[in-house]
Each structure stands twice: as C-alpha cells, then as structure tokens.
Amino acid sequence: MKYCKTSDEIIKFVENAEENDIILINNGVYEFVGSHKVVFKNKRNVTLRSVSGNADDVIFKGGGFHKKDGYLKTQIDEPICILSNNDGIIINGITIRDSNCHGIKIAGEGNNANITIENCKFIDICERMIKGSMGDDNYFVNNIKIKNNYFEDTQIPVESDHMENFEGDYIAGIDMMVLNGALISDNKFVNIKGKNHGARGAIFIWSGSSNIIAERNVILNCDRGICFGNPGNVSVGRGNAMFFVNGGVIKNNFINEPASHGIEIAYTNNIEVLNNIIIRSDENGRGISETTINEQKISKNLIIKNNIVRGKIDAKMAEVKNNLTGKPELENFDNIFNYFNFKENKYDRI
C-alpha cells in the first residue's frame, strides 16, 4: 500500500502504479485545477481511496463551480481522468467538489473496463459529475459499476459556463456513452438543475450503450430523473448502432419533483421500466415519457409496468400495464419515502 499526503504524490503514485496497487489518501483537502489532475493510463487492478473509506475525510477540490473567464477561455477541471487501457480501477471514499467541468472523466474511446466508483461524493460540478465520452473507434466501456454515491449541486450554472446554444443548461449527474453491462445503483442525486430547468438527466445513458441497470437510486428535485437516450440528437452514435440503449432495466427508483421528465426514454430497444415511484406536485405532469422525435425510430420492445406515478405516462407503442398514475392514493407515503432513503446514516437524511 502507498500513502499520499499531497496532490502531487497522488498524481505520481497513480502514474507509477503497478498491478494490484492500493493507493491510500490521508485526510485532507487536495487541489486539482485544470491540467493538474489524476490520470489513469495502462493500469490493472489499481485502487484509489481515502484511508478511512469516508468520503468526507478526503476532498479533491477544483477551481470553482463557474468558468471564471467563460466557456471558451477557462481551462477545464476534471480532477480524475480514466484515460486509456485501464482494467479494474476502483475509486472509493473520496469527495470531488467545486469543479467547473467534470468530476470523473472516463474516456469511452480509451479501451477502459471494469471500473468501480463507490462511496464517493460529488458536490457542485458545473457540467458532468461523471462523464463518459465516445470516439470513432469500436471500444466500449465494459462492466462499470457506480454505486452508493452522493451527487448534489448547491449552485446553478450561468450562460457563460456552457456552450452558447445550451444557455446554462448543459449540466447532468452521470452522462455516459458506449457502456456495455453497466450497474448504476443505490445512489442519491439532489438539485441537479440548469439555468432554465433544462438540465440533462441525473442519470443519462446514450450513444450505443447496452445492458444497463439503473436501480434503487433516489433522485430529488432534479430537472430530469433517469434518461435512456437523447431525443435532441437524431444520430445514435458511431458505427451501425440502431439504438441509443439496447437492453436494460430501470427499476425500484424513487424520483421526487422532476422539473421536466421523471423517466425519459428515446431511441431504445428492449428496455423495462419497473416498480419505480415518481412524485410530482402536478398530477398531469410528465412522469414516464417516450420522447423519440422520429416516428421511425420510436423505442422498440419498451415495457412500463408496476410503477406508481403522480403524473402521466406517455409512451407510444410501449406495453404499459399495472401502473398507478394521476394522483394515486399513497396512504403510507412517509414509509415509502423513507424506504428509498439510505438505510445507513452515511448521508444526511432528507
């Protein structure tokens, strides 16, 4: 095991890590601004975590939430970058906060697999808390696990934080492409919002992904809850991919007061939406929606079943059955709410 007590040591130890190394970080605040960041490249079975395992004890801090000189002039922060040819990386028990762009960036074009991000916190990240990119190659990110993490924004972007055409709404929790066999479970997302309430999903998966499970997540007061596919982009991605997401399940999630959609599906195949609870103040608001723009690409084999939605379900050609919608009577609402909260006291109660 290797113990780090400065940001330079963390960068160096990761750069020089050998197979099966465990890199432990002593309690403290570590600054990672712009190009000063942790980069994983050509690593096998390397773990980076706090000594205590408690995310509150180790904080990776960027240069601030807003892009101080505007989108085109400010050097972007991404404190952790999983770049290329990595297999078996574990990030555990770290807080990443105050970053003007990303928290953790995973290069989908970089031949990365078997990545686990758990027991971490992401606070005030201005674009993507966890970002997965996509290249023109044939690589996928196989078998990623994102579990037991906490995501929260206490600030809202301004227009100059993002590309001009997004008007301050280019922000999300998890936004990843070309995933294969992903598990996103038992996370909590709070207040992920754009300037005009047009943020991407707390969980947003698209561009040639497959076999995705999103389960037991709690999503509170975010613009969008869980999104499989992108209705605003008619190209599903590289190669011959016919769907944004091909195969997956969204189940047992709790979504409270989405400004836009609770669950949004677009250009997908073989997706099940099961046993979720979505609560909106507006009983006529959008609960579960299929939003494909091109009728010829509308989602195939979509099943929406056994959900409780204070709101509406709108999904053409989907199999929709055994759902409670509109204004369902929830006699034990408080018990349902508490069930979906974290059962351990790792995070503040709602």
Buried (B, 14 or more C-beta within 10 A) or exposed (E): EBEBEEBEBBBBBBEEBEEEBBBBBBEEEBBBBBEBBBBBBEBBBBBBBBBBBBBBBBBBBBBBBBBEEBBEEBBBBBBBBBBBBBBBBBBBBBBBBBBBBBBBBBBBBBBBBBBBBBBBBBBBBBBBBBBBBBBEEEBBBBBBBBBBBBBBBEBBBBBBBBEEEBBBBBBBBBBBBBBBBBBBBBBBBBBBBBBBBBBBBBBBBBBBBBBBBBBBBBBBBBBBBBBBBBBEBEEBBBEEBEBBBBBBBBBBBBBBBBBBBBBBBBBBBBBBBBBBBBBBEEBEBBBBBBBBEEEEBBBBBBBBBBBBBBBBBBBEEBEBEEBBBEEBEBEEEEEBBEEBBBEEEBBEEE
